Amino acid sequence: MWQDNYGRTFGGQTALFMELLPVIESIVFVAAEPVSPAFILEVLNGTPETGAAGEAAAEPPHLWERPVTEDEVEAGLEALLKKYQDGIYPFEVRQLAGGYQFLTKRSFYPYVRRTVVQKNQKRLSRAALETLSIIAYRQPITKAEMEFIRGVNCDYAVQKLLDKQLIQITGRADGPGRPLLYGTSPFFMQYFGINEVSDLPKLKEFEDLAEDHMDLFRQHQEQKENHGQEDAEPRQERETLLGEGTQENGEEA
C-alpha cells in the first residue's frame, strides 16, 4: 500500500506501484491539458529521447524493471482521484475530455480569479452560443443545416467558434458539393468542464425546465389578472355610489 505524509494509504500492492504513483502524479501535474492513460503509459514505457547530437540518452529503454501495464496506470490515476478529494488540498484531479488534469477546486475559484489574469475573458455572443448548442447536439452537422435550424447566416458565428477552438472540422458530408462537417473539439469539453459530450444536459431536461418556467409565468399572469379584477370591483362600486349621489342632488335642486 502507498502512504502519503499524512498517514493515508492508497491502492496498490507492489513496490513498483509505490514508485509509479508519484511519477504519474508529476506527469499529470506538468501537463497543460488533460492527459490520457494511454499517453501516460507511452511516457512510462517509451524509449528515451535522443540527445542534441542525435545520440541516445544514457537511460535504459525502460525506466522500470519491466514494462508498466495499463491496469497499473489506471490504478495510479484512481489513487490520485481519491487522494485529492481530501479537504486539505485546494486542487483536485478531474476527468476532462477523456483525460486527467489538475484543477483548482471550485470553492477557491473567487480567490484565484482575483489573482490570475485570465486570457480571453470575452463571453460568447448569443449567436455563437446558439450555433454552438446546435453543433453540440446535432454533430456532425453542416453549416447549411445550422442555418436551416437558426434561420440566419452562420458564417461569422462558425468562424468565431473555430477561432476559439470550441469546434473543429470533422470531415465532409456525402451530399452535393461535399460540404464540411463540424463537431465539438476536445477543448469544448475542457471549457465546459465535462468529460464526454454525453455529459451535456439532455434536451428533455431543457424542455422540462422550460415547461416549469411557463407554469410559473402562467401562475404569475393569473395572479395579476385576479388582482386587477379585485381592484376593479371597488372602483365600480365607488363610481356607482358617486353616480347615485349626483342624481339625488339633482332631484333635490
DRENVO-77696 format. One record per atom (N, C-alpha, C, O): x, y, z. Coordinates in steps of 0.05 Angstrom, whole numbers, padded with zeros to 5 digits, always signed. Atoms other than C-alpha are relative to their C-alpha. Layout:
XYZ...
***
This chain:
+00017-00024+00000+00000+00000+00000+00017+00025+00000+00039+00026+00013-00016-00025+00000+00024+00071-00015-00012+00018+00021-00036+00021+00023+00008-00017-00021+00022+00120+00042+00012+00028-00003+00035+00030-00010-00011-00027+00004+00028+00196+00039+00010+00011+00027+00012-00004+00047-00012-00012-00023+00058+00244+00090-00020+00003+00024-00011+00008+00046+00020-00003-00021-00007+00247+00129-00010-00027+00010-00029-00028+00026+00007+00027-00009-00011+00172+00140-00022-00013-00014-00031-00035-00006+00022+00012+00015-00066+00159+00090+00012-00020-00020+00034-00017-00030-00009+00021+00018-00060+00097+00047-00017-00001-00024-00041+00006-00024+00013+00002+00025-00079+00085-00025+00006-00027-00013+00024-00041-00005-00002+00026+00012-00088+00025-00070+00027-00006-00012+00042+00011-00019-00026+00009+00011-00031-00016-00097+00014-00019+00018+00013-00016+00043-00012+00020-00016+00007-00076-00073+00030-00003-00004+00043-00015+00014-00028+00006+00006+00076-00075-00105+00017+00024+00005+00008+00047+00006-00020-00022-00003+00139-00035-00094+00001+00017-00025+00005+00041-00024+00000-00015+00025+00135-00016-00167-00023+00021+00000-00019+00043-00009+00022-00018-00001+00067+00016-00155+00007+00024+00017+00000+00047+00010-00008-00022-00018+00095+00058-00098+00019+00019-00014+00018+00043-00008-00018-00017+00015+00148+00084-00145-00015+00014-00023-00009+00037-00031+00015-00010+00023+00098+00094-00202-00018+00024+00007-00019+00043-00009+00020-00019-00007+00047+00136-00165+00010+00029-00001-00003+00046-00014-00010-00027+00002+00089+00199-00155+00008+00008-00028+00007+00032-00036-00008-00006+00028+00114+00194-00227-00025+00007-00016-00025+00026-00031+00025-00005+00014+00043+00190-00254-00011+00028+00009-00021+00043-00008+00010-00026-00010+00025+00249-00209+00015+00023-00012+00003+00043-00019-00017-00021+00012+00083+00290-00237-00007+00005-00029-00007+00028-00039+00007-00003+00028+00062+00276-00309-00026+00015-00003-00028+00033-00019+00026-00014+00000-00010+00299-00295+00004+00029+00008-00008+00047-00003-00004-00027-00012+00016+00359-00256+00011+00020-00021+00003+00043-00022-00013-00018+00018+00060+00388-00311-00015+00004-00026-00009+00022-00042+00014-00001+00026+00011+00376-00368-00018+00025-00001-00032+00032+00018+00017-00024+00003-00023+00439-00395-00028-00007-00009-00045+00011-00009+00027+00009+00009-00083+00398-00419-00004-00028+00011+00016-00041+00019+00004+00027-00011-00116+00333-00397+00017-00021-00014+00019-00021-00038-00017+00022+00011-00071+00272-00406-00015-00026+00002-00026-00032+00023+00014+00026+00000-00099+00204-00424+00017-00021+00012+00041-00019+00013-00015+00022-00010-00079+00139-00392+00019-00012-00021+00041-00020-00014-00017+00010+00022-00052+00117-00460+00026+00017-00003+00047+00006-00007-00023-00018+00002-00006+00178-00462+00019-00005+00023+00044-00006+00019-00017+00005-00024+00020+00165-00391+00014-00026-00004+00038-00029+00003-00012+00026+00004+00032+00092-00409+00023+00002-00020+00044-00010-00017-00020-00004+00021+00071+00114-00471+00025+00014+00012+00047+00007+00006-00023-00015-00013+00114+00162-00429+00015-00019+00018+00040-00019+00018-00013+00018-00019+00128+00108-00377+00016-00022-00013+00037-00030-00004-00013+00022+00013+00146+00054-00426+00015+00008-00026+00027-00009-00039-00012-00009+00025+00173+00097-00483+00031-00001+00001+00043-00003+00022-00029+00000+00002+00244+00096-00508+00011+00028+00007-00004+00048+00004-00011-00026-00008+00290+00153-00483+00003+00019-00024+00006+00010-00047-00003-00019+00021+00295+00217-00523+00029+00001-00009+00047-00005+00007-00028-00002+00010+00356+00227-00567+00012+00027+00008-00003+00046+00011-00014-00024-00008+00407+00279-00548+00002+00020-00024-00007+00014-00046-00002-00021+00020+00423+00343-00586+00017-00010-00024+00013-00001-00046-00017+00009+00021+00477+00307-00625-00011-00025-00014+00003-00037-00031+00013+00023+00013+00429+00251-00645+00007-00026+00014-00001-00048+00005-00007+00024-00014+00458+00202-00595-00021-00006+00021-00032+00012+00033+00020+00008-00019+00412+00163-00550+00010+00007+00028+00033+00007+00034-00007-00006-00028+00409+00184-00477+00010-00024+00015+00007-00047+00005-00013+00022-00015+00443+00142-00424-00020-00018+00013-00013-00040+00021+00019+00016-00014+00378+00117-00394-00006-00026-00015-00005-00026-00040+00008+00025+00013+00356+00045-00409-00026+00004-00015-00040+00023-00009+00025-00003+00015+00298+00034-00458-00025+00003+00019-00043+00018+00012+00021-00002-00019+00252+00025-00397+00012+00009+00026+00033+00000+00034-00009-00010-00026+00259+00062-00331-00007-00019+00022+00000-00014+00046+00010+00019-00021+00228+00003-00294+00012-00027-00006+00023-00033-00027-00010+00028+00003+00247-00069-00283-00015-00015-00021-00005-00036-00031+00017+00013+00021+00191-00088-00332-00019+00022-00010-00023+00042+00003+00019-00019+00010+00141-00051-00376-00024+00004+00019-00034-00015+00031+00024-00007-00016+00085-00016-00338-00025-00008-00015-00027-00005-00039+00025+00008+00013+00015-00043-00351-00021+00022+00001-00019+00040+00017+00022-00019+00001-00048-00005-00368-00015+00000+00027-00024+00021+00036+00014+00002-00026-00081-00031-00304+00014+00015+00022+00001+00027+00039-00015-00014-00020-00025-00002-00262-00003+00030-00003-00004+00045+00017+00004-00028+00005-00033+00066-00295-00028+00008+00010-00031+00029+00023+00027-00005-00008-00108+00063-00284-00003+00001+00031-00016+00018+00042+00001+00001-00029-00098+00044-00211+00013+00025+00012+00004+00035+00032-00014-00024-00009-00049+00101-00202-00018+00025-00002-00019+00042+00016+00018-00023+00004-00098+00152-00231-00024-00001+00019-00032+00020+00029+00022+00002-00019-00154+00125-00187+00009+00008+00028-00006+00020+00043-00011-00007-00026-00109+00133-00126+00003+00030+00002-00002+00042+00023-00002-00029+00000-00096+00206-00146-00027+00013+00003-00029+00033+00017+00027-00012-00003-00170+00220-00154-00009-00001+00029-00020+00019+00039+00009+00003-00028-00183+00194-00083+00017+00018+00018+00007+00031+00036-00018-00015-00017-00122+00228-00054-00007+00030+00002-00008+00041+00023+00005-00028+00001-00140+00298-00076-00029+00008+00005-00037+00031+00002+00026-00007-00009-00212+00293-00054+00001+00011+00029-00019+00023+00038-00003-00009-00028-00186+00308+00016-00002+00031+00001+00009+00045-00016+00004-00029-00003-00205+00378+00040+00024+00016+00005+00023+00041+00004-00024-00016-00006-00134+00397+00058+00013+00010-00026+00030+00028-00025-00011-00008+00026-00118+00405-00017-00018+00021-00013-00042+00017-00015+00017-00020+00014-00141+00468-00054-00004-00008-00030-00019+00006-00044+00004+00009+00027-00137+00430-00120-00007-00030-00001-00006-00043+00020+00008+00028+00003-00160+00363-00147+00007-00010-00027+00014+00006-00045-00004+00013+00026-00150+00314-00204-00028-00006-00011-00043-00020+00003+00026+00005+00011-00210+00313-00250+00002-00013-00028+00022-00009-00042+00001+00012+00027-00230+00273-00312-00013+00020-00019-00036+00029-00015+00009-00019+00020-00237+00320-00371+00008-00009-00027+00031-00017-00032-00006+00005+00028-00241+00308-00445+00015-00027-00004+00033-00028-00021-00013+00026+00003-00221+00235-00437+00027-00003+00013+00040-00023+00009-00026+00001-00013-00160+00251-00395-00002+00010+00029-00024+00012+00040-00001-00009-00028-00138+00275-00326+00016+00025+00002+00036+00029-00012-00014-00025-00002-00117+00344-00304-00004+00011+00029-00025+00007+00041+00002-00014-00026-00102+00383-00240-00016+00026-00004-00010+00041-00022+00015-00025+00001-00153+00438-00228-00005+00010+00029-00007-00005+00048+00007-00011-00026-00166+00486-00171-00029-00007+00007-00046-00007-00010+00027+00007-00008-00227+00466-00131-00018+00024-00002-00009+00047+00001+00019-00021+00005-00289+00506-00144-00002+00021+00022-00006+00044+00018+00004-00018-00023-00293+00535-00074+00022+00022+00001+00018+00042+00014-00022-00020+00000-00226+00572-00086+00000+00018-00025+00017+00035-00027+00000-00015+00026-00245+00600-00154-00001+00030+00004+00013+00044-00010+00002-00029-00003-00265+00670-00129+00027+00013+00007+00034+00035-00003-00026-00011-00008-00195+00680-00098+00020-00003-00023+00036+00015-00028-00018+00004+00023-00158+00650-00158-00007+00021-00022+00011+00031-00035+00009-00019+00021-00199+00695-00204+00012+00028+00005+00019+00042-00014-00011-00026-00006-00174+00757-00168+00030+00001-00003+00042+00022-00007-00029+00001+00001-00102+00733-00172+00011-00003-00028+00030+00009-00036-00010+00007+00026-00094+00705-00241-00013+00018-00022-00037+00022-00022+00010-00015+00023-00101+00749-00303-00008-00020-00021+00009-00032-00034+00010+00021+00019-00145+00705-00347+00000+00011-00028-00005+00034-00033+00000-00007+00028-00139+00705-00422-00028-00003-00012-00043-00021-00004+00024+00003+00016-00196+00716-00469-00025-00002+00017-00040-00022+00015+00023+00001-00018-00250+00734-00419-00026+00008-00013-00047+00008-00001+00024-00008+00014-00299+00758-00472-00020-00023-00001-00012-00045-00008+00021+00021+00001-00364+00720-00467-00008-00006-00029-00005+00011-00047+00011+00007+00027-00393+00684-00527-00026+00016-00004-00042+00019+00014+00025-00014+00007-00447+00723-00563-00023-00020+00000-00019-00044+00000+00024+00017+00001-00518+00697-00564+00000-00016-00026-00007-00040-00025+00000+00014+00026-00510+00679-00638+00020-00023+00001+00014-00045-00009-00020+00021-00002-00446+00640-00622-00009-00023+00018-00005-00046+00012+00010+00020-00018-00479+00604-00564-00021-00017-00013-00022-00042-00009+00021+00015+00014-00539+00584-00606+00012-00019-00020+00004-00042-00022-00013+00017+00020-00494+00558-00661+00015-00022+00013+00014-00045+00003-00015+00021-00014-00450+00521-00612-00019-00021+00012-00012-00045+00011+00019+00020-00011-00511+00488-00580-00010-00018-00022-00013-00042-00018+00009+00016+00023-00536+00465-00648+00021-00021-00008+00015-00044-00013-00022+00018+00007-00468+00435-00664+00004-00022+00021+00007-00045+00014-00005+00019-00022-00461+00402-00596-00021-00023+00000-00015-00046+00005+00022+00020-00002-00529+00367-00600-00006-00014-00027-00020-00034-00027+00007+00012+00027-00532+00353-00676+00025-00009-00015+00023-00017-00038-00025+00007+00015-00459+00337-00693+00001-00029-00009-00010-00046+00005-00012-00019+00018-00432+00322-00743-00022+00014-00016-00042+00002-00024+00021-00016+00014-00470+00378-00779+00013+00019-00019+00035+00029-00014-00011-00019+00020-00460+00422-00840-00010+00028+00007-00028+00032+00023+00007-00027-00005-00464+00497-00840-00028+00006-00011-00044+00021+00001+00027-00003+00012-00526+00494-00885-00022-00009+00020-00043+00003+00022+00020+00010-00020-00562+00452-00832-00002+00018+00023-00024+00022+00034+00001-00019-00022-00543+00501-00777-00017+00024-00008-00034+00033+00007+00015-00024+00010-00571+00559-00819-00029-00006-00003-00046+00011+00001+00028+00008+00003-00635+00520-00833-00013+00000+00028-00036+00009+00030+00011+00001-00027-00645+00510-00758-00003+00028+00012-00023+00035+00024+00000-00026-00011-00627+00581-00738-00016+00020-00017-00026+00040-00006+00014-00019+00018-00658+00615-00799+00016+00024-00008+00005+00042-00020-00017-00023+00008-00599+00662-00808+00027-00011-00008+00034-00035-00004-00027+00007+00008-00528+00661-00836+00017-00006+00024+00016+00009+00044-00017+00008-00023-00478+00626-00790+00030+00003-00006+00046-00006+00011-00029-00002+00007-00412+00643-00825+00017+00012+00023+00037+00001+00031-00015-00015-00020-00389+00693-00772+00002-00016+00026+00024-00018+00038+00000+00015-00025-00410+00650-00712+00018-00024-00002+00033-00030+00017-00016+00024+00004-00377+00588-00740+00030+00007+00000+00046-00007+00012-00028-00008+00001-00312+00625-00754+00010+00008+00028+00033+00001+00035-00008-00008-00027-00311+00654-00683+00004-00025+00017+00023-00026+00033-00002+00025-00016-00322+00584-00653+00025-00015-00008+00038-00028+00008-00025+00013+00009-00265+00557-00696+00024+00015+00011+00043+00002+00019-00022-00015-00010-00220+00614-00674+00004-00006+00030+00027-00006+00039-00001+00006-00028-00236+00598-00601+00006-00030+00005+00008-00038+00028-00006+00028-00001-00222+00524-00616-00021-00016+00016-00016-00037+00027+00022+00014-00013-00290+00504-00588-00012-00021-00019-00025-00040-00010+00009+00019+00019-00308+00468-00652+00022-00007-00019+00043+00006-00020-00020+00008+00019-00270+00432-00706-00013-00013-00024-00036-00021-00023+00010+00013+00024-00279+00405-00777+00005-00029+00003+00028-00038+00007-00002+00029-00005-00293+00331-00772+00000-00016-00026+00005-00041-00025+00000+00014+00025-00298+00313-00846-00018+00014-00020-00023+00038-00018+00017-00010+00021-00343+00322-00907-00025-00017-00002-00024-00042+00000+00025+00014+00004-00416+00303-00919+00000-00013-00028+00016-00005-00045+00002+00014+00025-00435+00257-00976-00018+00014-00021-00020+00005-00043+00018-00014+00018-00484+00307-01007+00014+00015-00022+00038+00014-00024-00011-00016+00022-00475+00353-01067+00020+00020+00010+00015+00035+00029-00021-00019-00008-00411+00393-01062+00016-00009+00023+00036+00004+00030-00014+00011-00023-00389+00351-01003+00007+00022+00020+00031+00027+00024-00005-00022-00019-00397+00407-00951+00015-00010+00025+00014-00034+00031-00015+00006-00025-00354+00409-00888-00019-00008+00022-00041+00003+00025+00015+00008-00023-00379+00375-00826+00014+00011+00025+00039+00011+00026-00011-00012-00024-00370+00408-00758-00008-00016+00025-00030-00027+00026+00006+00013-00026-00366+00379-00687+00015+00015+00022+00031+00032+00016-00014-00012-00023-00343+00399-00618+00028-00010+00002+00034-00032-00007-00028+00007-00003-00269+00398-00601+00006-00011+00028-00011-00007+00046-00007+00007-00027-00233+00368-00541+00001+00024+00019-00006+00021+00042+00000-00024-00017-00224+00440-00516-00028+00008+00009-00032+00020+00030+00028-00006-00007-00300+00447-00516-00007-00014+00027-00020-00002+00044+00005+00015-00024-00303+00393-00462+00015+00012+00024+00004+00013+00046-00015-00013-00022-00249+00428-00421-00014+00026+00007-00017+00032+00031+00012-00026-00004-00284+00495-00430-00025-00002+00017-00030+00015+00035+00025+00003-00014-00350+00469-00403+00002-00020+00023-00018-00026+00036-00005+00017-00024-00319+00422-00351-00014-00027-00001-00024-00036+00019+00013+00027+00002-00346+00356-00378+00021-00020-00011+00041-00012-00022-00018+00021+00009-00312+00290-00393-00007-00010-00027+00011-00017-00043+00009+00009+00026-00354+00269-00453-00023+00017-00009-00037+00029+00008+00023-00015+00010-00405+00301-00498-00026-00011+00011-00046+00004+00015+00024+00012-00011-00456+00253-00469-00007+00011+00028-00029+00007+00038+00005-00013-00027-00448+00291-00402-00016+00025-00002-00025+00036+00018+00016-00024+00003-00485+00350-00432-00028-00005+00009-00038-00027+00007+00028+00004-00007-00555+00362-00406-00017-00010-00023-00013-00001-00046+00017+00011+00021-00607+00323-00445-00021+00021-00009-00029+00038+00008+00020-00019+00010-00655+00363-00489-00026-00003+00016-00040+00017+00019+00024+00004-00015-00712+00332-00449+00001+00017+00026-00020+00027+00035-00003-00016-00024-00684+00367-00387-00006+00029-00005-00018+00043+00012+00006-00028+00008-00687+00434-00423-00030+00004-00004-00041+00024+00004+00028-00002+00005-00758+00420-00445-00016+00001+00027-00034+00017+00030+00013+00000-00026-00779+00404-00373+00004+00026+00015-00014+00037+00027-00006-00025-00013-00744+00466-00347-00016+00023-00012-00027+00040+00002+00016-00020+00014-00778+00509-00400-00029-00001+00008-00043+00019+00012+00028+00004-00008-00846+00479-00382-00005+00010+00028-00025+00022+00034+00003-00010-00027-00834+00494-00308-00001+00030+00001-00017+00042+00015+00000-00029+00001-00818+00566-00325-00026+00011-00011-00036+00031-00002+00025-00008+00012-00880+00571-00368-00023-00002+00021-00041+00015+00022+00021+00004-00021-00923+00544-00310+00002+00024+00020-00019+00035+00028-00004-00022-00018-00893+00597-00264-00010+00026-00012-00023+00043+00001+00009-00024+00014-00906+00651-00316-00030+00001-00001-00042+00023+00004+00029+00001+00001-00979+00629-00324-00012+00007+00027-00031+00022+00029+00010-00006-00027-00989+00630-00248+00003+00030+00006-00015+00042+00018-00004-00028-00005-00959+00699-00245-00020+00018-00015-00030+00037-00004+00019-00015+00015-01004+00724-00300-00028-00002+00012-00043+00018+00013+00026+00004-00013-01066+00694-00266-00003+00017+00025-00024+00029+00030+00001-00016-00024-01047+00728-00201-00004+00030-00007-00019+00044+00007+00003-00028+00008-01040+00795-00237-00029+00006-00009-00040+00027-00002+00028-00004+00009-01108+00786-00270-00019+00000+00023-00038+00016+00023+00018+00001-00023-01141+00767-00204+00002+00026+00016-00018+00037+00025-00004-00025-00014-01111+00828-00170-00013+00023-00015-00025+00041-00003+00012-00021+00016-01135+00871-00228-00030+00000+00003-00043+00021+00004+00029+00001-00004-01206+00845-00220-00008+00010+00027-00029+00023+00030+00006-00009-00027-01204+00857-00145+00001+00030+00002-00015+00042+00016-00003-00029-00001-01181+00928-00156-00023+00013-00016-00031+00036-00009+00021-00012+00017-01235+00940-00209-00027+00000+00014-00042+00019+00009+00026+00001-00014-01294+00919-00164-00004+00024+00018-00025+00036+00017+00004-00024-00017-01283+00974-00111-00004+00025-00017-00019+00043-00009+00003-00024+00017-01275+01025-00168-00028+00002-00011-00040+00024-00011+00027+00000+00011-01341+01004-00198-00020+00008+00021-00039+00023+00016+00018-00007-00022-01375+01009-00130+00001+00030+00005-00020+00043+00009-00003-00028-00005-01347+01079-00119-00013+00017-00022-00027+00037-00016+00012-00015+00022-01368+01102-00188-00031-00002+00001-00044+00018-00005+00029+00003-00003-01439+01074-00176-00011+00018+00021-00031+00032+00017+00009-00017-00022-01445+01110-00109+00002+00029-00008-00017+00044-00001-00003-00028+00008-01419+01175-00138-00022+00007-00020-00033+00029-00019+00021-00005+00019-01469+01169-00195-00027+00003+00013-00042+00021+00006+00025-00001-00014-01527+01157-00147-00002+00027+00015-00022+00040+00016-00001-00025-00016-01505+01216-00103-00006+00024-00018-00020+00042-00010+00003-00022+00018-01503+01262-00163-00029+00003-00009-00040+00024-00012+00028+00001+00009-01572+01240-00185-00019+00011+00022-00037+00026+00016+00016-00009-00022-01602+01253-00115+00002+00030+00003-00018+00044+00008-00004-00029-00002-01572+01323-00112-00015+00015-00021-00025+00036-00016+00014-00013+00022-01602+01339-00179-00030+00001+00006-00043+00021-00001+00029+00001-00005-01672+01317-00156-00007+00020+00022-00028+00033+00020+00005-00019-00021-01667+01359-00092+00000+00029-00010-00016+00045-00002-00001-00027+00011-01648+01420-00132-00025+00006-00015-00028+00028-00026
***
